[in-house]
Structures are given as C-alpha cells and as structure tokens.
Amino acid sequence: MSEEPKKSRVVIAVDGSEHSDRAFDFYSKSMHRKDDEVLLIHANDFADRHTQEHHHNVATVESLDRWLERCTKESKKLLSSFEKKCKENKFNCKLFTKIGKPGEVICEFMEEKNADQIVLGCRGQDTLRRTLMGSVSDYCIRHATKPVTVVPPPNRESHGFINRANNAD
C-alpha cells in the first residue's frame, strides 16, 4: 500500500511582474497537489521604492504615511488578483505582505511559516547586472533552508547580455 504524499506548505513570491505570474502558473500546472497550502507573499521593499521616488526631496512623516498607504493598497490589489487565481484553482491559500528586502523577507517568511519550499520567478538578468544589483532568486537559493524552485524566463536569450551583444552591430 502506498503512502499518501504529505501536505506541503509552499511559499510563492509574487510582485506583479510577468515573472511572478509565470512562477504561479508553473506551480499551478506542474507542482500543486490537492492538499497543499499555498502561502502567497508580497515583499514590499518600501525603503528602496521610497528612496527611488524621493531621492532629491526631504521626506516628511506625512509623505511617508501617504507612501506607505499607497504601497499597502498596491499590495492588497496585487494579492487579491492572486487570491482570485487560487480560488479558481480551488487552492487552499493565505495572503501575506511584509516590508523589507524581498530575498530576506521571503527566506525569513519561509522559516516563520515552517514552509516546505519556495517558488519564485526569475528576470533573467545578465551576470554583470546580477553581480552589481543582486538577485532575489540568487539570495533565496543561497539562504533558504528548504528547496527553492526558480522559474526562468521563457526565452533566456532575450533577457541577457548575449542577445544585446549580438545585436550591437
């Protein structure tokens, strides 16, 4: 008699990009098992986003409050679209938003929720950009204590240095 596979807790990192959509779709079509618990996490890098928009201005408490409120609304809207997908697929899901650097947030969240794995998308940055800016998927691969599934871009050549160099003629 074969054993039933154990129920898994799967963290899926979402950010509203086509890459996170692809990761969710890959999980839905290729990995999901009936009793899995899907934990959708949106890591809102509030400090980075606020700095990018207000790099020359002095931030006031009021502007920070407005910015945080806007980020919270964006996160809720994003997560509600994934919640709808989960309901359509009859997934048992929970939604979470946390503020911080995405890689750190995702790995800490996985530990906090005692999840079995992480699923996330990859932008397909070239080596130089990944080295200079870092990569959420690289961070998770290096720091997660459980398996990480990274869903690559559909056409790696269209996302990297090699394609740009070949077209530089």
BELDA-V694125 format. One record per residue. N is the residue number from 1. RES is the residue in three letters. PSI is psi as a letter, one per 40 degrees, with the letter a starting at -180 (* if undefined). D_FIRST is the distance of its C-alpha to the first C-alpha in Angstrom with 1 decimal. Layout:
n->N res->RES psi->PSI d_first->D_FIRST
n->N res->RES psi->PSI d_first->D_FIRST
This chain:
n->1 res->MET psi->h d_first->0.0
n->2 res->SER psi->i d_first->3.8
n->3 res->GLU psi->i d_first->6.6
n->4 res->GLU psi->h d_first->9.5
n->5 res->PRO psi->i d_first->12.5
n->6 res->LYS psi->i d_first->15.2
n->7 res->LYS psi->h d_first->18.3
n->8 res->SER psi->i d_first->21.1
n->9 res->ARG psi->h d_first->24.8
n->10 res->VAL psi->h d_first->26.6
n->11 res->VAL psi->h d_first->30.4
n->12 res->ILE psi->h d_first->32.2
n->13 res->ALA psi->h d_first->35.9
n->14 res->VAL psi->i d_first->38.3
n->15 res->ASP psi->e d_first->42.0
n->16 res->GLY psi->e d_first->43.1
n->17 res->SER psi->i d_first->43.3
n->18 res->GLU psi->d d_first->42.0
n->19 res->HIS psi->d d_first->39.9
n->20 res->SER psi->d d_first->38.0
n->21 res->ASP psi->d d_first->37.6
n->22 res->ARG psi->d d_first->36.1
n->23 res->ALA psi->d d_first->33.7
n->24 res->PHE psi->d d_first->32.6
n->25 res->ASP psi->d d_first->32.2
n->26 res->PHE psi->d d_first->30.2
n->27 res->TYR psi->d d_first->27.8
n->28 res->SER psi->d d_first->27.7
n->29 res->LYS psi->d d_first->27.0
n->30 res->SER psi->e d_first->25.0
n->31 res->MET psi->d d_first->23.2
n->32 res->HIS psi->h d_first->22.7
n->33 res->ARG psi->i d_first->19.4
n->34 res->LYS psi->d d_first->19.6
n->35 res->ASP psi->e d_first->19.6
n->36 res->ASP psi->i d_first->21.8
n->37 res->GLU psi->h d_first->25.1
n->38 res->VAL psi->h d_first->28.0
n->39 res->LEU psi->h d_first->31.0
n->40 res->LEU psi->h d_first->34.0
n->41 res->ILE psi->h d_first->36.8
n->42 res->HIS psi->h d_first->40.3
n->43 res->ALA psi->h d_first->42.3
n->44 res->ASN psi->h d_first->45.9
n->45 res->ASP psi->g d_first->48.2
n->46 res->PHE psi->d d_first->51.0
n->47 res->ALA psi->d d_first->53.4
n->48 res->ASP psi->d d_first->53.1
n->49 res->ARG psi->d d_first->53.5
n->50 res->HIS psi->d d_first->56.4
n->51 res->THR psi->d d_first->58.1
n->52 res->GLN psi->d d_first->57.9
n->53 res->GLU psi->d d_first->59.6
n->54 res->HIS psi->f d_first->62.1
n->55 res->HIS psi->d d_first->63.0
n->56 res->HIS psi->e d_first->66.7
n->57 res->ASN psi->i d_first->66.9
n->58 res->VAL psi->h d_first->66.9
n->59 res->ALA psi->h d_first->64.1
n->60 res->THR psi->i d_first->65.0
n->61 res->VAL psi->d d_first->62.8
n->62 res->GLU psi->d d_first->63.2
n->63 res->SER psi->d d_first->62.1
n->64 res->LEU psi->d d_first->59.1
n->65 res->ASP psi->d d_first->58.2
n->66 res->ARG psi->d d_first->58.6
n->67 res->TRP psi->d d_first->56.5
n->68 res->LEU psi->d d_first->53.7
n->69 res->GLU psi->d d_first->53.8
n->70 res->ARG psi->d d_first->53.6
n->71 res->CYS psi->d d_first->50.7
n->72 res->THR psi->d d_first->48.9
n->73 res->LYS psi->d d_first->49.5
n->74 res->GLU psi->d d_first->48.4
n->75 res->SER psi->d d_first->45.1
n->76 res->LYS psi->d d_first->44.5
n->77 res->LYS psi->d d_first->45.3
n->78 res->LEU psi->d d_first->43.0
n->79 res->LEU psi->d d_first->40.1
n->80 res->SER psi->d d_first->40.6
n->81 res->SER psi->d d_first->40.3
n->82 res->PHE psi->d d_first->36.9
n->83 res->GLU psi->d d_first->35.9
n->84 res->LYS psi->d d_first->36.8
n->85 res->LYS psi->d d_first->34.5
n->86 res->CYS psi->d d_first->31.7
n->87 res->LYS psi->d d_first->32.4
n->88 res->GLU psi->d d_first->32.6
n->89 res->ASN psi->e d_first->29.1
n->90 res->LYS psi->f d_first->27.9
n->91 res->PHE psi->i d_first->27.1
n->92 res->ASN psi->h d_first->27.1
n->93 res->CYS psi->i d_first->30.1
n->94 res->LYS psi->i d_first->32.8
n->95 res->LEU psi->h d_first->36.1
n->96 res->PHE psi->i d_first->38.1
n->97 res->THR psi->h d_first->41.5
n->98 res->LYS psi->i d_first->42.8
n->99 res->ILE psi->h d_first->46.1
n->100 res->GLY psi->a d_first->46.3
n->101 res->LYS psi->h d_first->45.7
n->102 res->PRO psi->d d_first->42.6
n->103 res->GLY psi->d d_first->40.8
n->104 res->GLU psi->d d_first->41.5
n->105 res->VAL psi->d d_first->40.5
n->106 res->ILE psi->d d_first->37.2
n->107 res->CYS psi->d d_first->36.2
n->108 res->GLU psi->d d_first->37.5
n->109 res->PHE psi->d d_first->35.7
n->110 res->MET psi->d d_first->32.3
n->111 res->GLU psi->d d_first->32.9
n->112 res->GLU psi->d d_first->34.3
n->113 res->LYS psi->e d_first->31.3
n->114 res->ASN psi->f d_first->28.7
n->115 res->ALA psi->i d_first->27.4
n->116 res->ASP psi->d d_first->24.8
n->117 res->GLN psi->i d_first->26.9
n->118 res->ILE psi->i d_first->30.1
n->119 res->VAL psi->h d_first->30.8
n->120 res->LEU psi->i d_first->34.5
n->121 res->GLY psi->i d_first->36.9
n->122 res->CYS psi->h d_first->39.4
n->123 res->ARG psi->d d_first->43.0
n->124 res->GLY psi->f d_first->43.4
n->125 res->GLN psi->i d_first->46.5
n->126 res->ASP psi->i d_first->48.4
n->127 res->THR psi->d d_first->48.5
n->128 res->LEU psi->d d_first->51.9
n->129 res->ARG psi->d d_first->51.2
n->130 res->ARG psi->d d_first->47.8
n->131 res->THR psi->d d_first->49.7
n->132 res->LEU psi->d d_first->52.5
n->133 res->MET psi->e d_first->50.6
n->134 res->GLY psi->i d_first->47.2
n->135 res->SER psi->h d_first->44.0
n->136 res->VAL psi->d d_first->41.5
n->137 res->SER psi->d d_first->38.6
n->138 res->ASP psi->d d_first->40.1
n->139 res->TYR psi->d d_first->40.4
n->140 res->CYS psi->d d_first->36.9
n->141 res->ILE psi->d d_first->35.5
n->142 res->ARG psi->d d_first->37.8
n->143 res->HIS psi->e d_first->37.3
n->144 res->ALA psi->i d_first->33.8
n->145 res->THR psi->e d_first->31.5
n->146 res->LYS psi->i d_first->28.4
n->147 res->PRO psi->i d_first->27.7
n->148 res->VAL psi->h d_first->30.3
n->149 res->THR psi->h d_first->30.0
n->150 res->VAL psi->h d_first->33.5
n->151 res->VAL psi->h d_first->34.1
n->152 res->PRO psi->i d_first->37.2
n->153 res->PRO psi->i d_first->40.0
n->154 res->PRO psi->d d_first->39.6
n->155 res->ASN psi->g d_first->42.5
n->156 res->ARG psi->d d_first->43.1
n->157 res->GLU psi->d d_first->46.5
n->158 res->SER psi->e d_first->47.9
n->159 res->HIS psi->e d_first->47.2
n->160 res->GLY psi->a d_first->48.6
n->161 res->PHE psi->d d_first->51.7
n->162 res->ILE psi->d d_first->51.4
n->163 res->ASN psi->d d_first->52.0
n->164 res->ARG psi->d d_first->54.9
n->165 res->ALA psi->d d_first->56.5
n->166 res->ASN psi->d d_first->56.3
n->167 res->ASN psi->e d_first->57.9
n->168 res->ALA psi->e d_first->60.7
n->169 res->ASP psi->* d_first->63.2
